[in-house]
Amino acid sequence: MPLDRPPQPFPDIKPFDSRNLAVGDEHELYVEQVGNPEGVPAVVLHGGPGSGCNPGHRRLFDPQCFRVVLFDQRGVGKSRPKGSLAANTTQHLIADLECIRDALGIERWMLVGGSWGALLAIAYAEAYPERVSAIALRALFLGSAVETDWAFLRGPRIFRPELWRSFVARLPEAERRDPLAGYGRRLEDPDPAVHGPAARAWHDYERTLSVLTPGQSDLPEADTTAGTTASKTWLPNTPFFEWHYVKHGFFLAPEQLLRDAGRLEGIPGIVVQGRFDLLCPPRTAHALAARWPGCELRIVEGAGHDAGEPGIGPALMAAIDRLGRELT
């Protein structure tokens, strides 16, 4: 493998294999493979929960060196049934990873993920450390109540109070003491006139928090997507999945992933962390690195949460390449 990585992503490549994989509970996952069939196996765990894999994920890897597996998690992207939250837990997704690995005949693979994908990577690695060759993560999140409270409530109140006020003002005054529950009730309402505006506001709120310079300080007055005049019929997927997981504590015991970090011993890892990530601040990354022998933490100055923030993409590609070189 090359010793130095160019700062730009690799050219887009097409899958050499794509399939629909039944994993039980009436769920069927979309799975694709790109790169070199004989290369270092790696799997991409997309964010959200509720987003999906995309062609940009393919471009993180040298296609001559890696065999890359991408898939849409339960209920999202090309997986079916679309939008289903039934039998959709962290434990189900861990089992799905094992199902994919077994179906593809992969003995061990590198895990690559960011934010929610980072949580899923750590949860899987702690459950099946013998199946993991290395881990490259971005924007570490471990699903604790403290992290959720910071990301959606405390952090915005401190750093983006105007955005916080705009978000909370869309609820009746009686519900503003617990705005996540207020939004959650609306997201669970079957009426599109109720859950639609809530989902769009949640999406815009989180999107604004994910970048260091969002270009706006509060939510749009109209019921639109952030910074656009998109149709009110447009509905983001992630708020419904995020609320489902937040409501259930990400289906983890309190502090579970940090408590069990010792199970990662022997697995090399690199965590790329934006210095000014408002959703997933560096504290969590530092705490995990302190308990994970073999983990290297790389702080990217002047960057926030999003994968497109300055320096994040190149740092993640460099981490993937460094770990890949060590596996060849």
C-alpha atoms as one frame of an Amber mdcrd trajectory, in Angstrom:
protein
   0.000   0.000   0.000   1.149   3.572  -0.577   2.793   5.310   2.323   1.120
   8.641   1.699  -2.492   9.375   0.924  -3.629  12.111  -1.439  -5.999  14.612
   0.174  -8.794  13.917  -2.317 -11.126  10.893  -2.273 -10.565   8.111  -4.765
 -12.659   8.126  -7.966 -16.077   6.544  -7.649 -16.212   2.847  -8.471 -19.098
   0.517  -9.172 -19.874  -2.579  -7.115 -18.555  -5.904  -8.337 -21.315  -7.565
  -6.309 -24.695  -6.466  -4.966 -27.399  -8.534  -3.348 -30.412  -8.538  -1.082
 -29.772 -10.582   2.046 -32.581 -11.908   4.248 -31.592 -11.588   7.918 -34.808
 -12.627   9.649 -37.715 -10.756  11.237 -38.960 -10.054   7.677 -35.980  -7.750
   7.080 -33.942  -7.873   3.886 -30.700  -5.884   3.639 -29.130  -4.328   0.587
 -25.430  -5.308   0.496 -22.753  -4.356  -2.039 -19.024  -4.959  -2.480 -16.509
  -2.726  -4.229 -12.762  -2.734  -4.829 -10.491  -5.755  -4.989 -12.168  -9.115
  -4.221  -8.800 -10.315  -2.884  -8.063  -7.157  -0.916  -8.216  -6.343   2.803
 -11.849  -6.845   3.892 -13.517  -3.766   5.359 -17.132  -2.905   6.166 -18.642
   0.575   6.314 -21.204   1.276   9.052 -23.262   4.275   8.007 -24.532   6.943
  10.343 -27.910   8.004  11.585 -29.318   5.744  12.713 -31.542   5.891   9.670
 -29.384   7.305   6.877 -27.824   4.652   4.607 -24.686   3.902   2.647 -23.797
   6.165  -0.279 -21.266   6.255  -3.129 -19.088   8.682  -1.167 -18.289   5.902
   1.296 -16.695   3.882  -1.521 -14.283   6.712  -2.225 -12.605   6.456   1.185
 -10.748   3.307   0.119  -7.983   2.476  -2.335  -9.883   0.109  -4.668  -6.705
  -1.828  -5.459  -6.073  -2.641  -1.811  -9.463  -3.094  -0.139 -12.474  -5.337
  -0.501 -15.142  -2.991   0.828 -18.579  -4.081   2.025 -21.333  -1.469   2.222
 -24.905  -2.104   3.335 -28.086  -0.324   4.328 -29.113  -1.115   7.888 -32.602
  -2.365   8.726 -35.390  -0.203   7.329 -33.229   2.326   5.457 -31.892   2.942
   1.970 -32.546   0.014  -0.328 -33.219  -2.386   2.541 -36.762  -3.588   3.086
 -39.274  -3.040   4.550 -38.553   0.662   4.208 -38.888   2.619   7.442 -39.532
  -0.431   9.606 -38.625  -0.064  13.273 -39.847  -3.565  14.139 -37.057  -5.845
  15.373 -34.711  -2.899  14.928 -32.262  -2.684  17.834 -28.523  -2.452  18.313
 -28.442  -6.180  18.997 -30.302  -6.927  15.756 -27.806  -4.835  13.798 -24.867
  -6.614  15.417 -26.410  -9.932  14.405 -26.914  -8.573  10.875 -23.202  -7.820
  10.617 -22.397 -11.406  11.518 -24.931 -12.605   8.949 -23.305 -10.464   6.238
 -19.787 -11.536   7.196 -20.748 -15.193   7.122 -22.651 -14.892   3.818 -19.621
 -13.257   2.168 -17.143 -15.778   3.553 -15.069 -13.165   5.383 -13.116 -14.341
   8.430 -12.105 -10.937   9.836 -12.701  -7.404   8.631 -11.872  -3.794   9.348
 -14.721  -1.685  10.731 -15.162   1.875   9.461 -17.868   4.171  10.811 -18.769
   7.611  12.076 -21.135   8.887  14.788 -23.905   6.256  15.019 -21.733   4.052
  12.789 -18.929   4.416  15.325 -21.237   3.262  18.121 -22.284   0.229  16.091
 -18.650  -0.562  15.277 -17.638  -0.525  18.947 -20.710  -2.539  19.981 -19.965
  -5.184  17.341 -16.253  -5.295  18.156 -16.957  -5.790  21.854 -19.364  -8.620
  21.012 -17.109 -10.286  18.399 -13.522  -9.076  18.918 -12.154 -12.165  17.178
 -13.866 -11.074  13.944 -12.333  -7.583  13.849  -8.941  -6.863  12.289  -8.875
  -3.075  12.848 -11.192  -0.124  13.468 -11.211   3.372  11.895 -13.764   5.748
  13.364 -14.923   9.343  13.038 -16.930  11.496  15.488 -17.152   8.984  18.308
 -20.525   8.436  19.963 -21.226   5.685  22.508 -24.935   6.201  23.211 -24.808
   7.234  26.873 -27.529   9.405  28.396 -24.943  12.134  29.039 -23.952  12.221
  25.369 -27.569  12.361  24.175 -28.393  15.119  26.642 -25.393  17.132  25.465
 -26.030  16.643  21.735 -29.690  17.617  21.721 -30.147  19.773  24.816 -27.194
  21.120  26.830 -24.772  21.731  23.957 -27.183  23.710  21.775 -28.341  25.796
  24.756 -24.729  26.826  25.391 -23.296  27.210  21.889 -26.313  27.900  19.682
 -28.988  29.364  21.982 -30.876  30.993  19.120 -31.141  27.616  17.380 -32.254
  26.025  20.644 -34.973  28.628  21.132 -36.189  28.163  17.576 -36.337  24.385
  18.016 -38.184  24.490  21.318 -40.546  27.292  20.275 -42.292  24.929  17.867
 -43.695  23.012  20.826 -46.539  24.089  23.121 -45.171  25.810  26.205 -46.202
  22.912  28.457 -43.917  20.534  26.527 -40.802  22.679  26.405 -39.341  21.269
  29.618 -38.787  17.968  27.807 -38.527  18.874  24.126 -37.191  15.528  22.933
 -40.206  13.736  24.359 -42.436  16.381  22.796 -40.888  15.865  19.394 -40.909
  12.100  19.951 -44.677  12.063  20.487 -45.104  13.911  17.206 -42.750  11.603
  15.329 -44.798   8.634  16.563 -48.082  10.207  15.456 -49.386   8.503  12.271
 -50.771  11.779  10.908 -48.345  13.275   8.327 -49.555  16.733   9.302 -48.140
  16.067  12.771 -45.029  13.939  12.197 -43.933  15.715   8.996 -43.150  19.145
  10.473 -41.569  17.513  13.538 -39.274  15.377  11.394 -38.204  18.317   9.252
 -37.500  20.505  12.281 -35.500  17.716  13.958 -33.501  17.181  10.759 -32.733
  20.895  10.309 -31.793  21.285  13.964 -29.335  18.394  13.905 -27.934  19.368
  10.519 -27.179  22.890  11.751 -25.377  21.477  14.784 -23.265  19.141  12.656
 -21.188  21.811  10.930 -18.971  24.507  12.371 -20.282  27.292  10.121 -23.871
  26.401   9.158 -24.664  29.774   7.581 -27.788  30.242   9.685 -28.407  30.544
  13.386 -31.975  29.284  13.737 -34.516  27.094  11.988 -36.319  28.336   8.884
 -39.605  30.046   9.626 -41.366  28.025   6.950 -41.733  24.257   7.073 -38.841
  23.529   4.715 -35.550  21.709   4.679 -32.534  23.616   5.959 -31.709  26.523
   3.694 -34.045  25.467   0.888 -37.629  25.851  -0.219 -38.189  22.115  -0.644
 -41.706  20.744  -0.751 -43.429  20.108   2.538 -43.979  16.550   1.347 -40.239
  15.804   1.688 -39.679  13.658   4.760 -36.260  12.880   6.282 -35.800   9.333
   7.515 -33.307   9.774  10.321 -35.469  11.580  12.934 -37.814   8.602  13.237
 -34.935   6.149  13.681 -32.994   8.463  15.984 -35.983   8.970  18.262 -36.600
   5.195  18.332 -33.018   4.592  19.464 -32.851   7.575  21.838 -36.128   6.550
  23.469 -34.702   3.098  24.210 -31.260   4.238  25.342 -29.760   2.844  22.133
 -30.652  -0.604  23.503 -27.554  -0.546  25.690 -26.961  -0.731  29.426 -25.753
   2.547  30.981 -22.134   3.224  29.956 -21.963  -0.290  28.492 -19.572   0.387
  25.634 -17.102   2.342  27.740 -17.299  -0.224  30.544 -16.499  -3.078  28.155
 -13.766  -1.279  26.212 -11.170  -3.703  27.555 -12.573  -6.271  25.116 -11.014
  -4.201  22.318  -7.488  -4.971  23.516  -5.400  -6.317  20.654  -7.471  -4.575
  17.978  -5.610  -1.623  16.408  -7.748   1.480  16.030  -7.699   5.129  15.037
 -10.360   7.654  16.038 -10.605  10.869  14.001 -12.293  13.582  16.057 -13.220
  17.158  15.208 -12.065  19.557  17.919 -15.343  21.520  17.824 -17.807  18.713
  17.228 -20.958  19.996  18.964 -22.859  16.715  18.637 -20.065  14.352  19.695
 -17.422  16.384  21.546 -13.881  15.007  22.073 -14.491  13.999  25.693 -15.976
  10.644  24.684 -13.144   9.878  22.264 -10.573  10.617  24.967 -12.421   8.416
  27.461 -12.541   5.462  25.073  -8.913   5.853  23.973  -7.834   5.768  27.629
  -9.511   2.361  28.064  -8.695   0.842  24.680  -5.099  -0.378  24.427  -3.921
   0.140  20.865  -6.208   3.067  20.066  -4.770   6.244  18.539  -6.759   9.476
  18.804  -6.332  12.087  16.081  -7.875  15.494  16.792  -8.682  17.617  13.738
  -8.458  21.282  14.651 -11.066  23.686  13.285 -13.550  20.938  12.432 -17.033
  20.008  13.601 -19.068  16.822  13.371 -19.893  16.295   9.718 -17.758  14.050
   7.497 -17.378  16.973   5.098 -15.834  19.279   7.699 -12.313  20.537   6.816
  -9.664  17.912   7.423 -12.003  15.135   8.555 -12.168  13.238   5.261  -8.403
  13.223   4.604  -7.699  12.222   8.211 -10.143   9.317   7.990  -8.681   8.157
   4.657  -5.190   8.315   6.108  -6.350   6.266   9.101  -7.928   3.638   6.853
  -4.792   3.383   4.738  -2.461   3.214   7.745  -4.453   0.391   9.318  -4.775
  -1.368   5.980  -1.006  -1.302   5.440  -0.537  -2.978   8.784  -2.890  -5.784
   7.742  -1.074  -6.643   4.510
